[in-house]
Amino acid sequence: VGLWIADPCVSSEFVPCTWGDKYQTATRIPGLVNAATAFTNPNDGTPDVSFWGILGDNFYDRYGHITTNLFSKLSMSTKLTTLVAAPGNHDYWAYGSPTVCVATDQFGNGFMQYYAQDAEASLDSATNGTAPFNFSVNPDTGKEAPRWWPKWLPDPWDLTQRCLARESHSSNFQSYYAIGDMGVISYSSAYTYDEQSNFLADACDYFIGNDDVNTVMIVGHWSDENDGCAENMHVPGVFDQMRSKIGSCAKLDSTKKFVFFQGHDHCNIVIRNSTGFQVAGEGMAGCDDRQNFGITVIDTKSKPGAVRVIYVNVMTPFGLDRYDEVTSCFAKEGVVACADKYGEVWLDSSSSPSSSSLSS
């Protein structure tokens, strides 16, 4: 059982956290996760939740103080639970785009260390003396044009700010591994397909050969080709390229359940029925009447051999507020039981898709 969120905002210091006060995100985001990880099986003491993940724009923090304050509110059970993390545009450029970068942006360097993953950079110890990280890109001496740049803006070389490519090496954000019978492939859309195709192929090869894994998730941040996303590297674009260009990924798609999770557009909705899910309703503005706040559950435990994705809607700007009852239920009965009680089934591979699912 895993939990997904993305684009969590708790402060308006760098960008407007429009619904932060309404949703009380500074206390309710950690409160939801803490309640979910608190429950253990009364028979054997095992936790209900195996991992939780944040898919980019992690607290919209340039210097680390916002994140430090937020993490101080996490319980020990949450801190002991595996954390999956993928970077978003605000994790490279605090204002969200290379068009407005400044020298004090982190360019992914702070993210890769604070949310350290089992990344490709750690495998390169023979040539990379700084493994498990790759510090080969100096953020103070960028010399290449950004991978993404709006066609309607002057060439970046002509700008006084000279916002040149300074993003940390792509290998710091590429990882794949199994958590029980679930596989995770995590990447960053800030880099081109050519920079990542070998990694993606290796990931699919690994999961094709792992008979214990039944469900594989490709997870990232960008929902669209904007704000620093390289060409066709938004999550749906990568998902489609993997299946059409890489033989082992096509085989993976035909033999196991292959799905994707993304952030960036600020609401929690189904993107593609039975396949793609957006989990970015955590306080930022967006999505008009679909604006919401909640947590998404992926479950392969309650129905052996099947995968379920269930969205638990906690709040909306339009009157719904069931934070107290959801967190109380999580802590007392566990995430799976409470997702069944309060959630909307987005995917149940053992049956047909729910007619109540939203799509866009």
Steps between C-alpha positions, in 0.01 A plus 500: 500500500637841404395864521552768233494878518660771285542877500449541877506866602508627858638854450464790256859620544605419141169427322137559601369204701145595411305239695759441772310680774162360396633143498734561797770322302783579743341270757267283293751367246725356773190409699360283221827319441564454873155351552546266203835368619389466863286189446657157537342160453371385841592139422865536403587869553589568137427853368203548269697743280821389325597832342390856433606728219522867406509561125664838474477865599572382849381783724618771254819557695817666373717493812370206709342676797141432391577132451683474832198640684260266319711190562521585870126425511537148361468213745765237550278243326486726193876556504553123517279446194669486159477837322487522119578841351518645148594863431273764351566829327504695828767262632735635232382861477315641802271714285422198284678554167848550351365824355498651850795321658741675734848405615374387842262239357590143593486353144414163658816485714324548831217266401726211400673505838205569730278244326785262415378204296665178381599682182705414193773738619582253779598233246774707342758477778778402260492833315298715738697583812200655670266198484224451608453847350628644174632852547646530150275797414608816681189717546713815500655442159221395267607535138221345295159628399218348710344180367163677498443862400182675373526583132348844559784611731842632389780247482624442858853591395373853439343547842681710758432229759661236272284220639697214354466126561614432855278206597667227703596189302204290386632184671421653839128469426478163326411200714312172485435239768240263637291554812332167564307410186509859368770647279591869491670683212573860598645764268514875429343670198770769504721278280462376143392154390846431359648572843266250665410228249770255615389538860135444407591188302705364790205556734260308277753218457527472877127478560442257212742268677350547847218249543408643842391834349147515358448876474749758371462876544679768300497808724603858431381855533415680177152454351571724199790615282563831675698662783829326424366168368711364214322410177237227551644415843189575704378186676235393245753565221768284662246227575401488131859516373607215726226276367555591133881529481640252754427132442529393863264781607244391241528146635463635854183681398353181354595263784460710817292792618684813385374836627623856554467765769572870451470842660530859368134583427359566843220254562444129556335342196513205262699592186446175309249241610671201666847635414589859596441695820574853619560552871578873529208640702695617806430872535606670176248673272367332188243272338202734555202298630716187530720664765544262795725384782560138592723197475524218245544137605642216289419157638617157386443334837126474548439309174796271421606526137303820446580870536268769626540878491266685734479876551394622844356849460553689827405860417376726222453878491129435466415375849634145538722451806541152641860524618418401859301192409751384234806536723320336791404209277853466357651478846242256638409277205779544243524662160350214298184472711451875507569546130215254440282703735580853383673462165416506131629197310706618204627156406418144601670258263283218630187670367393761247594868559273688737231705329560773759858562383585846371700542182658783306 
